[in-house]
Amino acid sequence: MHIAVVGLSHKTAPVEVREKLSIPEPQIESATGQLLNYPHIEEVAILSTCNRLEIYIVTQETEQGIREVTQFLSEHSKLLVPSLRQHLFVLLHQDAVMHILRVAAGLDSLVLGEGQILAQVKNTHKLGQQYQSIKTILNRLFKQALTAGKRVRSETSIGTGAVSISSAAVELAQMKLDNLAACQVAILGAGKMSRLLVQHLISKGTDRICILNRSLGRAEELAKQFPEESIRTCLLTEMTAVISECDLVFTSTSATEPILDRAKLEMVLEPNRCLMLIDISVPRNVHANVNEMTNVQAFNVDDLKAVVAQNQESRRRMAQEAEGLLEQEAEAFDVWWRSLETVTTISCLRDKIETIREQELEKALSRLGSEFAEKHQEVIEALTRGIVNKILHDPMVQLRAQQDVEARRRCMQTLQMLFNLDVEELFS
Ligand SMILES: NC(=O)c1ccc[n+]([C@@H]2O[C@H](COP(=O)([O-])OP(=O)(O)OC[C@H]3O[C@@H](n4cnc5c(N)ncnc54)[C@H](OP(=O)(O)O)[C@@H]3O)[C@@H](O)[C@H]2O)c1
């Protein structure tokens, strides 16, 4: 068995491509079902966030498994394999293991060390279990990744500073505008990222905020979390009227199509009114045609790289602290993985000995005849089981405890040869 990951991220693909590949949560069940229908995919987990889409698989045949995932991605995104391939990365076994540990730790994030990714990895694990696409190997891998992510945040300084895409978006606004605190701001969406936007805007002194959402209740709930501020709330349908009075608009909804475009803005914007749009959604909420408007400055998640580059050096130093810890977690996974190698040999040996025991017992009992009491039969049965278990105990323990990979392989080969075992290899 092999682990592989095929994916793309903010490092390999622009937002225009990432949004085509994004798999919203309601589609995860059917996507995992489709992937498991391919002949070489044994286990699968899909991690889909604004910055990445990664498909982790367990496969007997790496090359075929990767080809099947690529095929799936091409069908899902309607991009032809050659144009898709230039954005994809493929990592195998140890590299795939180290990658998910780094992702969970926030070390592969656009905003290094951001906290949301750990919850997203946890959700991938939960959905994989719920849809039974994650079995023994990916279950263990994702547990190890979650442990790594938690340890990095509690044992190193990488998690300090409450950084997120939302905080970077607010930093960008501050960099680009003369006086952020005085701006009239609208936030489209009232979910997790919008809450962080409100929090960071308030910390910058902004007090003219309006939250707009598809359902008013959620916008009101969010506003209530900041009782010191007088935050307005509106329905998304009132968007154009609200925007006409704004200097800055953040968009962070899970809509899969743009909700704001040139035509809508032209209807409400006065000719000389300047507007800044910062869209942190993937798929994007703001249509690219707004860039054709001279009085509108529009940014998306990829534009946050400029802000992030500023504090990247200090965070990179912090990340080095975390790498050592991730090595330990990768090592722990490797020890577990190696121990799996012995499973097939051990169960094959047990099966063979158990068959011999049952056959010999049956012969002996039939010779003893029917007058031999049931109670005596039970004693003999227990005696044979006891002897088999005691004989097998030491070799099993020794085999599992052997840390040296080559020495363990030699032991398994010797066992297979001496007992003439027909082992179907789990690993190759
Ligand atoms: N979570 C992250 O770490 C993260 C990081 C960077 C960027 N993002 C991106 O930011 C966006 C929001 O993420 P989130 O984590 O804040 O999501 P969330 O907590 O699930 O909230 C989703 C928001 O989107 C609204 N919404 C959903 N479907 C909609 C539709 N068809 N039209 C209009 N509004 C709709 C919801 O409105 P209702 O309340 O009415 O359902 C809710 O306000 C996503 O595009 C995501 O990719 C997320």
The ligand as an ORCA input file, in Angstrom:
! r2SCAN-3c Opt
* xyz 0 1
  N     -12.625     29.460      6.774
  C     -11.448     29.885      6.334
  O     -10.378     29.650      6.932
  C     -11.346     30.744      5.100
  C     -10.161     31.396      4.841
  C     -10.084     32.225      3.734
  C     -11.160     32.386      2.893
  N     -12.294     31.688      3.149
  C     -13.403     31.857      2.218
  O     -14.313     32.783      2.805
  C     -15.647     32.444      2.418
  C     -16.477     32.295      3.680
  O     -15.903     31.289      4.490
  P     -16.397     31.045      6.001
  O     -15.452     30.044      6.580
  O     -16.587     32.363      6.691
  O     -17.828     30.352      5.719
  P     -19.033     30.052      6.728
  O     -18.634     30.303      8.131
  O     -19.569     28.746      6.336
  O     -20.114     31.185      6.313
  C     -20.667     31.172      5.031
  C     -21.354     32.515      4.734
  O     -21.681     32.540      3.357
  C     -23.077     32.784      3.202
  N     -23.538     32.086      2.007
  C     -23.474     30.763      1.748
  N     -23.953     30.489      0.523
  C     -24.354     31.693     -0.005
  C     -24.927     32.072     -1.236
  N     -25.190     31.171     -2.178
  N     -25.171     33.389     -1.437
  C     -24.908     34.298     -0.493
  N     -24.356     34.005      0.701
  C     -24.079     32.709      0.950
  C     -23.706     32.274      4.479
  O     -24.950     32.903      4.650
  P     -26.130     32.247      5.574
  O     -25.788     32.627      6.984
  O     -27.370     32.887      5.074
  O     -26.069     30.754      5.327
  C     -22.645     32.698      5.503
  O     -22.778     34.072      5.790
  C     -15.540     31.163      1.591
  O     -15.512     31.498      0.210
  C     -14.194     30.591      1.970
  O     -13.604     29.853      0.924
  C     -12.433     30.896      4.248
*
